[in-house]
Every structure is written in structure tokens, then in C-alpha cells.
Amino acid sequence: MGRRSAISKGVSKGAVSGVLGLAMVLLGSAPAVSETATFATPIAYGTHLPGLGTQALTLARSLKKRSDGQIVLDLKEPGDGTLPHEILDKVSDGKVDAGFATASFWAAKVPATPLFGGFPFGPDASGYVAWFEHGNGRALYQEMYDQAKLKVHVIPCGFGGAEAGIWSKQEIADTKDLDGLRVRIFGLGARVLSRLGAVPVLVPGGQLPQAFKEDKIAAAELYTPAVDRAKGLQDAVKLIYGPGWHQPATLLELLINKDRWDALGKGQQDLIESTCQVMLRSSRAESAGLQAAALASLRTEDNVQIARLPDGVLKALREAWGEVAKEEGARDYFFKQVLEDIAKFEAAEAAPQAPAPEALPPASEGAPKDKPDPAR
């Protein structure tokens, strides 16, 4: 459908009243939506993937319900006319109206995007929400695409979960066990492991069980525990090392073509923004529960051992990440700016807070008592 929306005019007074009432309940004084807008929306993850692809379905249903059917996302499954890595450019060029993905897909084009999708030792879901709501996260997110001259409006719009960690056929007791380890991993995490001698191997996600069985790889990361289990990794490997240090959160984004966004009414924009805000909070809790249940099933039903990487290995990985981050920051100033802003925000959040004035004891409490005047 491209950039042309299906506009339905001549809405009855009763329908307008219904939309107004719904908007008043959900958005306070936000204006009612008065036109139907349909967005052709390719998605990066299939809607069959639990907690990851299902977020697109939840968003589409929520928008349709909250707008009384007047904002519609026409979801296109991966490969249905648009491949996942094509989404950003197609939205920017107006070839599609919107897209639902994670920013990490565009790392080759915009280096800072992984910082808004999930990166080694980065924020968890709660950390991202705090940064967006109380820090510079939202402003920097949009600025990143604006600086790249991409005509998109971006809204953080859900979490797909923390990644499972490393599935491994062999024990990882110390950093020596990473030397020469053939591991399926991409992006910044691959560069970190390479620093410690691991050998990243490119294997499509659907081929992982077979790659393990044929000894093409000895370890791998894929998605979240729930998705990994749906993909059948437990049939090929019986050991997972956590935590998912390489991606503590999977942040999902809604991209809307800038011209399409600007053409929307304020009420429509507010409704989309508020729906994504609700999605961020609800998916944060739902995803945590889903992943915990998946790990429990992997352990009890599939006999998968869930182990923690030794502290020495995690320390070495964190140090290697520091080196990789420094290199990326030297190569791309905006990457450095965003990473420093996240670090500054996290430091401020972790700092002890001074008690509120009402929490302080009265001035007389705890003060030394006046000594009697010997002259009296």
C-alpha cells in the first residue's frame, strides 16, 4: 500500500462519540481520532515467535482497539515483500508506511543503533524505560535517525526479552575455554568474544540444531530462552551459560515514515505514542515471566543444565567490551555520545539520593544539648 493510507470519511456522530469516549478514558483530554489510517507495516520477527514476534500482534490489536478501529497496522510477515534488513530504508523512502523491528538490524548503516536495541552489558528493560522517561533516551533515539538523514519517526514500543546466553557443547570454566571456540554470534557480542580468542561463525538461526549436530559450531547464541526452545536448540545442546551479557534486553521499535507521521492529527499521534508507552511497561513484565518459564521448562522438561559463567570470564568479557566500545566511539562520535549518556544516567540513578526535607529529623533531634551556663 506504500504511503497511501485508507481514509474513511463520513464517520457517524455515534462513532465519533464512541471514539471520543474511548480517548477520554484512555488518554485523558487527548483529542478524538476522526479518520481511519492504515499503515502497511513489515515486521522483522515472525508473529509465531513467542514474546518476540508476538509483540507486533499485540501492538496492532491494541492500536485497533484503543482507536476504535481507526488506526490499523497491516502487518507483513518477514519476507512478505520486505526482508527484515530492508525495513528501515523502505520506511524512510516511503515504500512502506511503517515498520516494527529492533534497531540492531541497521548497525551497518547507522553504527549507534545497537545501543537502542540491546548491547553487551547494556541496560535491562527497566533501565531503558527509565532512560527514556527520565533521561535523554528518546531525544537521542530520534536524533540518531535525523542525523543519518532518515525520514522516520521512531517510538520505542516493547521488549522481546533478554537473550538466553551461550548454548555450549563444552564446559566454559575460564577464559582459556573460549580460545578457539567456534560460536555462532553476531554484531558487537561477536567482536567481544573474538577478543578472547573465540571464532564467530555465521549460521542462520534455523540451521543451528543441525550445525551443532554436525560439529560446525560448539556454541551459539540465538534469541531469548522462549524462542530458542521453540526453535529446538534443546534437542541439540544440553547446556546454557548465562547471563545473556551480550544483550540484556531486546528493545523493539515502531518506525513510521516522517511524512505519514506529520500528516497525522495530534490525537492520532498521541494515541500511538501512549500505546507504545503502555507496551514498554507491559512487555517488560510479561517478557520476564515468559523467559523465566521457558528456562524452567528447559531445565525440568528438556534436561538442559542452566549454568552461570564464572566471574572471571564475565570480568574478561566486560573488559573486552570496554575495548570494543572505545573503538566504536572513536569511529563514530554519536555512538560515543550515546554510550556516555547511558553511563552518566546509570551512575546518577545508582548514586545515593539525599533524603527529602520531610524525611529529615527536626533540628532539635540529635543536636547537642546546651550546657548550663556556669555563671548562672
C-alpha positions as CSV (number, residue, x, y, z in Angstrom):
1,M,0.0,0.0,0.0
2,G,3.0,2.3,0.4
3,R,2.5,5.7,1.7
4,R,-1.2,5.9,0.8
5,S,-3.5,5.4,3.8
6,A,-7.0,4.1,3.6
7,I,-9.0,7.1,4.7
8,S,-12.6,6.6,5.7
9,K,-14.6,9.8,6.0
10,G,-18.2,10.4,6.8
11,V,-18.0,8.9,10.3
12,S,-21.3,8.9,12.0
13,K,-21.9,11.1,15.0
14,G,-22.4,7.9,17.1
15,A,-19.0,6.6,16.0
16,V,-17.3,9.9,16.8
17,S,-18.9,9.9,20.2
18,G,-17.7,6.4,20.8
19,V,-14.1,7.3,19.8
20,L,-14.2,10.4,21.9
21,G,-15.4,8.5,24.9
22,L,-12.7,5.9,24.5
23,A,-10.0,8.5,24.0
24,M,-11.2,10.4,27.1
25,V,-10.9,7.2,29.2
26,L,-7.5,6.1,27.8
27,L,-5.8,9.4,27.1
28,G,-7.5,12.0,29.4
29,S,-8.1,15.1,27.4
30,A,-6.5,13.9,24.1
31,P,-8.5,14.7,21.0
32,A,-10.6,12.0,19.4
33,V,-9.3,10.2,16.3
34,S,-11.6,11.2,13.4
35,E,-10.1,9.4,10.4
36,T,-9.1,5.8,9.6
37,A,-5.4,5.4,8.9
38,T,-4.0,2.1,7.7
39,F,-0.2,1.5,7.8
40,A,1.5,-1.2,5.7
41,T,3.9,-2.5,8.3
42,P,6.6,-5.1,7.6
43,I,8.0,-6.7,10.7
44,A,11.4,-8.2,11.5
45,Y,10.3,-11.2,13.5
46,G,7.6,-13.6,12.6
47,T,4.4,-13.4,14.7
48,H,4.8,-17.1,15.7
49,L,7.9,-16.3,17.8
50,P,6.8,-16.2,21.5
51,G,7.4,-12.9,23.2
52,L,9.4,-11.5,20.3
53,G,7.3,-11.6,17.1
54,T,4.1,-11.7,19.1
55,Q,4.8,-8.1,20.2
56,A,3.8,-6.9,16.8
57,L,0.5,-8.6,17.0
58,T,-0.1,-7.1,20.4
59,L,0.7,-3.7,19.2
60,A,-1.6,-4.0,16.1
61,R,-4.5,-5.2,18.2
62,S,-4.0,-2.6,20.9
63,L,-3.9,0.3,18.4
64,K,-7.0,-1.0,16.7
65,K,-8.9,-1.4,19.9
66,R,-7.8,1.9,21.5
67,S,-8.7,3.8,18.4
68,D,-12.0,2.1,17.8
69,G,-10.7,0.7,14.6
70,Q,-9.4,3.9,13.2
71,I,-5.6,3.2,13.4
72,V,-4.7,-0.1,11.7
73,L,-1.3,-1.7,11.3
74,D,-1.4,-4.0,8.3
75,L,1.4,-6.4,9.4
76,K,3.6,-8.0,6.8
77,E,5.4,-11.1,7.9
78,P,9.2,-11.3,7.3
79,G,9.9,-11.8,3.6
80,D,6.3,-10.8,2.6
81,G,7.6,-8.2,0.2
82,T,10.2,-6.8,2.6
83,L,13.2,-8.5,4.1
84,P,14.0,-7.6,7.7
85,H,17.1,-5.7,6.9
86,E,15.2,-3.6,4.3
87,I,12.6,-2.2,6.7
88,L,14.4,1.0,7.7
89,D,15.2,2.2,4.2
90,K,11.8,1.3,2.9
91,V,10.1,3.2,5.7
92,S,12.4,6.2,5.2
93,D,11.8,6.2,1.4
94,G,8.0,5.9,1.8
95,K,7.8,2.5,0.1
96,V,6.0,1.2,3.2
97,D,4.2,3.2,5.8
98,A,5.8,1.8,9.0
99,G,8.0,-1.0,10.3
100,F,8.4,-3.0,13.5
101,A,11.8,-4.3,14.3
102,T,14.8,-3.8,16.6
103,A,17.4,-1.1,15.8
104,S,20.3,-3.5,15.9
105,F,19.3,-4.6,12.3
106,W,20.7,-1.3,11.0
107,A,24.1,-1.4,12.6
108,A,26.0,-1.5,9.2
109,K,24.2,1.7,8.2
110,V,24.0,3.6,11.5
111,P,26.7,2.4,14.0
112,A,24.9,3.6,17.1
113,T,21.7,1.6,16.5
114,P,22.7,-1.4,18.7
115,L,22.7,0.9,21.7
116,F,19.0,1.3,21.2
117,G,18.3,-2.4,20.6
118,G,20.3,-4.2,23.2
119,F,24.1,-4.4,23.6
120,P,26.8,-6.0,25.7
121,F,26.4,-5.2,29.4
122,G,23.9,-2.6,28.5
123,P,20.6,-1.6,30.3
124,D,18.0,-4.2,31.0
125,A,14.3,-3.4,30.2
126,S,13.8,-1.3,33.3
127,G,17.0,0.6,32.6
128,Y,15.8,1.5,29.1
129,V,12.4,2.6,30.4
130,A,14.0,4.9,33.0
131,W,16.4,6.4,30.5
132,F,13.5,7.1,28.0
133,E,11.2,8.6,30.7
134,H,13.7,10.5,32.8
135,G,16.8,10.9,30.7
136,N,17.9,11.8,27.2
137,G,17.0,8.4,25.6
138,R,14.0,9.5,23.5
139,A,15.7,12.7,22.2
140,L,18.9,10.8,21.3
141,Y,16.9,8.0,19.7
142,Q,15.2,10.4,17.2
143,E,18.4,12.5,16.8
144,M,20.3,9.4,15.6
145,Y,17.9,8.8,12.7
146,D,17.7,12.5,11.9
147,Q,21.5,12.8,11.7
148,A,21.5,9.9,9.3
149,K,19.0,11.8,7.2
150,L,16.5,9.0,7.5
151,K,12.9,10.2,7.2
152,V,11.4,8.2,10.1
153,H,9.7,8.9,13.4
154,V,10.8,6.3,15.9
155,I,9.0,5.2,19.0
156,P,10.4,2.6,21.5
157,C,7.5,0.1,21.6
158,G,8.1,-3.1,23.5
159,F,10.6,-5.6,24.8
160,G,11.3,-9.0,23.3
161,G,13.2,-10.3,26.3
162,A,16.8,-10.8,27.5
163,E,18.8,-13.2,25.3
164,A,19.5,-16.7,26.7
165,G,23.2,-16.5,27.0
166,I,25.5,-19.0,25.3
167,W,24.4,-22.5,24.4
168,S,27.6,-24.7,24.6
169,K,28.5,-28.3,23.9
170,Q,31.6,-27.9,26.2
171,E,32.4,-26.6,29.6
172,I,33.4,-23.0,30.0
173,A,35.3,-22.9,33.2
174,D,37.7,-20.0,32.5
175,T,38.7,-17.7,29.6
176,K,41.0,-20.4,28.2
177,D,37.9,-22.4,27.2
178,L,36.9,-19.5,24.9
179,D,40.1,-19.7,22.9
180,G,39.3,-21.3,19.6
181,L,35.6,-21.9,20.5
182,R,33.6,-21.9,17.3
183,V,30.5,-19.9,18.3
184,R,27.5,-18.6,16.3
185,I,27.2,-15.0,17.3
186,F,26.8,-11.6,15.5
187,G,27.4,-8.0,16.0
188,L,29.1,-6.4,19.0
189,G,28.9,-9.6,21.0
190,A,30.9,-11.4,18.3
191,R,33.6,-8.7,18.5
192,V,33.8,-9.1,22.2
193,L,34.2,-12.8,22.1
194,S,36.8,-12.5,19.3
195,R,39.0,-10.5,21.8
196,L,39.1,-13.6,24.0
197,G,40.0,-15.9,21.1
198,A,36.6,-17.3,20.2
199,V,35.9,-17.8,16.5
200,P,32.5,-16.3,15.4
201,V,30.7,-18.4,12.7
202,L,27.8,-17.2,10.6
203,V,25.0,-19.7,10.7
204,P,21.3,-18.9,10.0
205,G,19.1,-19.4,13.1
206,G,17.0,-22.1,11.5
207,Q,20.1,-24.2,10.9
208,L,21.6,-24.1,14.4
209,P,20.4,-27.6,15.6
210,Q,21.9,-29.2,12.6
211,A,25.1,-27.1,12.8
212,F,25.6,-28.4,16.4
213,K,25.0,-32.0,15.4
214,E,27.5,-31.7,12.5
215,D,30.1,-30.1,14.8
216,K,30.2,-27.0,12.7
217,I,29.9,-25.0,15.9
218,A,30.5,-25.8,19.6
219,A,28.5,-22.8,21.0
220,A,25.8,-20.3,19.9
221,E,23.5,-17.5,20.9
222,L,20.2,-17.1,19.1
223,Y,17.3,-15.3,20.8
224,T,15.5,-15.4,24.1
225,P,15.0,-18.7,26.0
226,A,11.4,-18.9,24.9
227,V,12.3,-18.5,21.2
228,D,15.4,-20.8,21.5
229,R,13.2,-23.5,22.9
230,A,10.6,-23.0,20.1
231,K,13.5,-23.4,17.6
232,G,14.5,-26.7,19.2
233,L,18.0,-25.9,20.4
234,Q,17.4,-28.1,23.4
235,D,17.4,-31.1,21.1
236,A,21.0,-30.5,20.1
237,V,22.6,-28.9,23.2
238,K,22.1,-29.5,26.9
239,L,24.0,-26.6,28.5
240,I,23.3,-22.9,28.6
241,Y,25.7,-20.4,30.2
242,G,24.1,-17.2,31.5
243,P,23.5,-14.4,31.9
244,G,22.8,-13.0,28.4
245,W,25.6,-10.5,28.8
246,H,25.7,-9.7,25.1
247,Q,22.0,-8.5,25.1
248,P,20.4,-8.0,28.5
249,A,17.3,-6.6,26.7
250,T,15.8,-6.7,23.3
251,L,14.2,-3.3,22.6
252,L,11.6,-3.2,19.8
253,E,10.9,0.0,17.8
254,L,8.0,1.3,15.8
255,L,9.2,3.3,12.8
256,I,6.7,5.5,10.9
257,N,7.5,7.4,7.7
258,K,8.1,11.0,8.7
259,D,5.7,12.4,6.1
260,R,3.0,10.0,7.2
261,W,3.6,10.8,10.9
262,D,3.5,14.6,10.3
263,A,0.2,14.2,8.4
264,L,-1.5,12.5,11.4
265,G,-3.6,14.5,13.7
266,K,-2.4,15.3,17.2
267,G,-4.9,12.8,18.6
268,Q,-3.7,10.0,16.4
269,Q,0.0,10.8,17.3
270,D,-0.8,10.8,21.0
271,L,-2.7,7.6,20.8
272,I,0.2,5.8,19.0
273,E,2.7,7.2,21.5
274,S,0.7,6.3,24.5
275,T,0.0,2.8,23.2
276,C,3.7,2.2,22.8
277,Q,4.4,3.5,26.2
278,V,1.9,1.0,27.6
279,M,3.6,-1.7,25.5
280,L,7.0,-0.9,27.0
281,R,5.7,-1.3,30.5
282,S,3.5,-4.4,30.0
283,S,6.0,-6.3,27.8
284,R,8.8,-5.7,30.3
285,A,6.9,-7.7,32.9
286,E,5.3,-10.2,30.6
287,S,8.7,-11.0,28.9
288,A,10.4,-11.5,32.2
289,G,7.8,-14.0,33.2
290,L,7.8,-15.7,29.8
291,Q,11.6,-16.2,29.8
292,A,11.6,-17.4,33.4
293,A,9.0,-20.0,32.5
294,A,11.0,-21.1,29.4
295,L,14.2,-21.6,31.4
296,A,12.2,-23.6,33.9
297,S,10.8,-25.8,31.1
298,L,14.2,-26.2,29.6
299,R,15.6,-27.4,32.9
300,T,12.8,-29.7,34.1
301,E,11.3,-30.9,30.8
302,D,14.3,-30.9,28.4
303,N,17.1,-31.7,30.9
304,V,19.1,-28.7,29.9
305,Q,21.6,-27.5,32.5
306,I,21.4,-23.8,33.2
307,A,24.8,-22.6,34.5
308,R,26.4,-19.2,35.3
309,L,29.5,-18.1,33.6
310,P,32.4,-17.9,36.1
311,D,33.0,-14.4,37.5
312,G,36.5,-14.4,35.9
313,V,35.0,-15.0,32.4
314,L,32.4,-12.3,32.9
315,K,35.1,-9.9,34.1
316,A,37.2,-10.6,31.0
317,L,34.1,-10.2,28.7
318,R,33.3,-6.8,30.3
319,E,36.9,-5.6,29.8
320,A,36.8,-6.7,26.2
321,W,33.6,-4.9,25.7
322,G,35.2,-1.7,27.1
323,E,37.9,-2.0,24.4
324,V,35.3,-2.6,21.6
325,A,33.2,0.3,22.8
326,K,36.2,2.6,22.8
327,E,37.0,1.6,19.2
328,E,33.4,2.2,18.1
329,G,33.3,5.5,19.9
330,A,36.5,6.6,18.0
331,R,34.9,5.5,14.8
332,D,31.5,7.1,15.3
333,Y,31.1,10.2,17.6
334,F,27.3,9.7,18.1
335,F,28.0,6.1,19.3
336,K,30.3,7.6,21.9
337,Q,27.8,10.3,22.8
338,V,25.0,7.9,23.4
339,L,27.1,5.4,25.4
340,E,28.4,8.2,27.6
341,D,24.9,9.5,28.2
342,I,23.7,6.0,29.2
343,A,26.7,5.6,31.6
344,K,26.1,9.0,33.1
345,F,22.4,8.3,33.6
346,E,23.0,4.9,35.2
347,A,25.6,6.4,37.5
348,A,23.1,9.1,38.6
349,E,20.4,6.5,39.2
350,A,22.7,4.4,41.3
351,A,24.0,7.3,43.4
352,P,22.6,7.5,46.9
353,Q,19.8,10.1,47.0
354,A,19.6,12.8,49.7
355,P,16.5,12.3,51.9
356,A,13.6,14.6,51.2
357,P,13.3,17.5,53.6
358,E,10.2,16.0,55.2
359,A,12.3,12.8,56.0
360,L,14.9,14.7,57.9
361,P,14.6,14.8,61.7
362,P,13.6,18.1,63.4
363,A,16.6,20.3,64.0
364,S,16.3,19.7,67.8
365,E,16.6,15.9,67.4
366,G,20.1,14.6,67.7
367,A,21.6,18.1,68.3
368,P,23.9,18.5,71.3
369,K,22.1,19.9,74.3
370,D,23.1,23.3,75.6
371,K,25.4,23.1,78.5
372,P,24.3,25.0,81.7
373,D,25.9,28.5,82.0
374,P,28.2,28.3,85.0
375,A,27.6,32.0,85.6
376,R,24.0,31.3,86.4
